[in-house]
Amino acid sequence: MSLGVIMLVHTGFDRAEQMVRHWAHAGCPVVVHVDSNVPVATYDAFSQSLADLVNVRFSARHRCEWGTWGLVAASQEAATLLLEDFPEVQHAFLASGTCLPLRPIAELQRYLDAHPDTDFIESATTADVPWTVGGLDRERFTLQFPFAWKKHRRLFDLFVKLQQALGYRRNIPDGIVPHMGSQWWCLTRQTLDAILRDPHRPTYDAYFRKVWIPDESYYQTLTRLHARIVESRSLTLAKFDYQGKPHIFFDDHAELLQRSKSFVARKIWHDAHLLYQTFPLPDDPLRADEEPNSGAVDRVFSQAVERRTLGRPGLYMQSRYPSSDRQTSIAAAPYAVLQGLDDVFPDFSAWLTRQTGAQVHGHLFAKDRAHFADESEVYRGGLSDNARLRDYNGKMFLTNLIWNGRDQHHCFQFGPADTQDIRWTLAKDTNASIWVVSGAWSIPLYDSGRSASEVRTEAARLQRIEDKFLRVLRSPDARARIKIMTLAQFIEAPMDVLQTIIDDIAGHRGNALKEVPKMPDLTGLPDFLQDLKNQGMHPFLTGDITVGNTQQTIPAVRRKPYVISGQ
């Protein structure tokens, strides 16, 4: 059996000549179509350069613009000539001048010989194709597209909007179900001949002439009418970026292309000399029966698309600034936000550092300055503790701090007295763990020695600010790991909460608590809160603080359980 090649060429004629000779020297007849946009002198020079090859033909030329009927007409013209002049051809392979065989062509021929009745063409219904780019999937088959999208973008868009506004809808010819897929196919002689000789071909051609990007749907649809066995995949490795543009392979893709085990790859950069020297690979009996496997390539490109569209968590670049609607991890690594704990335990930061070994900062967003863990004026990455510089873009301040210190787990204190512009950033970051003891701001006010009447205004202000933050944390848009408890709930069982915080920060390195942070004497706190209520300020965020709560504020250290066995 024989393999024939249809090659569409519009540029890069020296490389196209090299590819034609690859195929022809391997015994494959080649029919070349050159875009009619190419000057006659260039066309003549190209055809003359291949005049010594007896199994190469040139078909009648058509104007080929992206997304228009000309590409289908060109392949029809070349396919008809291929089947007429080379009756021994049993499979027709559609390629371009930038397609490069990766494996020996003899391996491809043997592979097709083992599948004599199989048509290799990506073909899926519009309902099952998730990768259409541009907003038109089913509509590309029911509207008319007389204008080229690339050259007449404004006319194209206006005509589409006009048809949509008028409710215009074109009828799909009876007997066909529109399918879509890659334009690079390999069809059996029987299927291709049936498509070209179909008695309804004038109807089908007239219909697809006004379909958008018909080269991705014409053969994909009609193959379903005439094929005996359809393998819905292309034997050509062609990748596309997130905008639907073909990806270009360069020299540094050599190893990736080899791992793909694909027979042919597109689109190869004109000056990728290493690729053109390396491929096709020499014959290898151990590889001869390997199936094409683009899984490894697909994974790499999926990661590249994700990197291109979303960037890396915590790293922001002007060239691909991510959309806030698609962000999940704002910072580069997990970190903890602790609100109210340093009010309950004055020495909490130093204690937590000893327990976890983490970088425990003070109030990074305090009004006066950023209180870094080492109390320095400049932190890693040149971050200044200047409040005005920090508040110019608090989100970038936080992400820079985490990025530059991502080798450590960071924690910082937060509270209602701090700058609050950062609260939505914290709530939406999946890398953030937020622990809030609500109403803890009442303890420093109580310890100040001032009367309830003197601190009433300040208490109301702090509670109002904290309540807004809690509303943000309880929003459906919040994605951080959030734990909120009232002061009353916390002081009833502080050891359990502290152990959970340590386990979250230190992970498997966390140990059972052996040292308890010192809590101030809260004996008079219930009376202080009652005085606030008497002054007209209701501290509802503290929870129900009673004398019973405050008498249990010195927790016993939990001992490790053990078992005593007896006779």
Secondary structure, DSSP 8 states (H G I E B T S, - for coil): -EEEEEEEESS-HHHHHHHHHHHHHTT--EEEEE-TTS-HHHHHHHHHHTTT-TTEEE-------TTSTHHHHHHHHHHHHHHHH-TTEEEEEEEETT-EE-S-HHHHHHHHHTSTTEEE---EEGGG-----SS-SGGGGTS---S-TTT-HHHHHHHHHHHHHHT------TT---EE--S--EEEHHHHHHHHH-TTHHHHHHHHTTSSSGGGTHHHHHHHHH-SEEE-S-SEEE-B-TTS-B--B-GGGHHHHHHHT-SEEE-B-TT-HHHHHH-S----TTTTT-----HHHHHHHHHHHHHHHH-BTTB--GGG---TTT-S--SSS-EEEEESHHHH-TTHHHHHHHHH--EEEEETT-SSB---TT--SEEGGGEE-BHHHHHHTHHHHHHHHHHHTTTS-EEEEE-TTS--TTHHHHHH-TTEEEEEEETTTHHHHHHT---HHHHHHHHHHHHHHHHHHHHHHTSTT--SEEEEEEHHHHHHSHHHHHHHHHHHHHGGG-----S-------TTHHHHHHHHHHTT---GGG----HHHHTT-S-------------
